[in-house]
């Protein structure tokens, strides 16, 4: 696949793996992207996962013909991109490796060798001239590892962005909704580092970019303002979609009944979209992405062993460790003799920034009664006060 006249895609598709990074389901597989820039000198942009060495070298042979690469640019040291570094250097003994200083330290950890005799260390705004093509390097620390660099091809106006702008899914599976799996990928993997993403977006904004080449997912070469805009919203913890999210757990169905009642009331009072997730049955990563997508969220759960139901606790921990902020929260608690959920939930968010709790909350003793119906109605009206019926 040609990206430009001189840039060729040589990545691979993985349909063997069931869990990416040991936790994210990937029903549509995963792409490990690699690229070749063909010029007087040839640069290969990153390698691929260790399970695809043979296929990657076959793809490289197809792009190179009878030529040999001069450089391997290592933008990111996670093993799904760096696993074939040693294989590459053995296959091409005259090639040099270009990367950040921190990457070479990590290579020592991974491979027992920092390749001192074959390395080219680059930092912010350093360049590598291939001939017609000039590569400029952009440091992107903690997007999402500390060694990460982006590479900007000043000639073709293509930027290689490591894991940024990546998504779940192999490239041989049709997927028209980039944002869905890109959002789940971003908030699952990069989401904690919004401030660092904002800093690198400021650098990218100063460049003329015609195509974005990430290490996962498709090459983005149309409507780039859309993708850049989403990344700006996500990394600034802004609200992407107007609506209200309800995430709940329910043991015997009484909390679920309250949630369904609230969802109906929210729509009645003009909420443009209501999303309901059962945390015990839904993909946790999708629940997390929803929490960052919407500006208002209701957490409904039971008191359990003097705490809150385990799936709810896990969910809140997923949010707080990713810097969840700038949101309105409300609670529905259920406890047969000592409801504790609202108190515990508020405490779990006490170190989160710009979290506003609704004035109206719902407290159920085992099963809903008329008073709870009134509480739910008051909560729905409060959450929908800005919407027109």
Phi, psi and omega in degrees: 000126180267131175271313171223186180300331186242002180242125186237139177277131179227027181282183183225162176249136181248114174246013180268325188284136178263326182232118176284134185053028176073010183210338185258121179293139180228073182299336179258019178078196183210143175256135171249108189269143175214149185223155175237130174255116185263121180205199175304320169246153186246132176243131172261129183262098177069157175256199184227180181302149185297341179280359187230030182302309184300313182296321180296315179296325176296318178295320177298316179301320179295325180279326187273334187065234180264011180266166178238145179287149177264331185220145163247115177270120180255108181269336187206138189261006174300143187300337178290351176239338187250357189299335184258017179301309182296318178300320179297313183294327177289323182286327182237080188294346179264356183282147174257161179245131184246124179192180179280162180300321181294327178298318181292329173296317179294326178298322177300319180292317183285316192245354183073018184207131177258007171054047185303326183279354185229016187253149171236111183271128181238153178227188184307126176071006172294154182234157175227120183265122179261349188140249174291326184272133175243122179262128177247135187258139183236121178286139181222059184299139179065026170241065003238012171244161188289342185268357193296139170232151166260159177230126180250121175275105185294339183279306181268357178061040179251135177244131178261121197245023181051228183281344179296143182067017176275170178207163172286152176115135175285157183279349177266013175245126182291132181209108182272348184252081181302318190297324185301303182281337174290323178293314178299319178296312184300306186287335176286321192250319186256343196307330181294338192253044181301319181298319180291323176295319178302319181295319181284331175296326176297322177292316181296325182299338181275356184255153169273115184242125178256341179204144176248124181246096179274174178273351172223148175084182186285157169290133182257112183227011176223150176051048185295333178300328179297310182291317178296323179295318177297317180295326177293316178297312182297314186284343175262007179059037177276174179269123181273319186227132177289131179158180182233131180258135173241117174249130187219162164231148181212133183272306184244007174103349182288320177293321177300319179298318178297320179297315180297322178296316179297317181301318179296319181293321180299317178293322179298325182267013168101007178297128184291335180202133176238126179243130182239126178236131170271110187296337179281342187238348182264158174295121185300322180295325177290324176295321178295314180297323177297321181297326178276342182283320185258156184270345182229138182218138174252130177250119183239122184201170181260157167286136186215115183054040180074005179235211174244162184304138188306320181295326177291318178298315179300317181299313180296321176299320178300323181287310187293327179287347178258013175076030181306129182199178177060043184225158172256129181240150173220161183229149164237119180247151178222128178206130186291329178226338181211079180300126183234355192298313183300315180299316182290318180298314180299322179293323181295334180261009188294336178262004178275146185270141171055045173259123179250125177266140179298150177288326181263127175228170186240130178233114185253138171255092179075294184226152182296146173227186183298322179298321178294323176302318180292320177298318180296318179297317180295320178295317180299317179296320179296313182292334183258012187300335181270352182264147176267133180284000000 
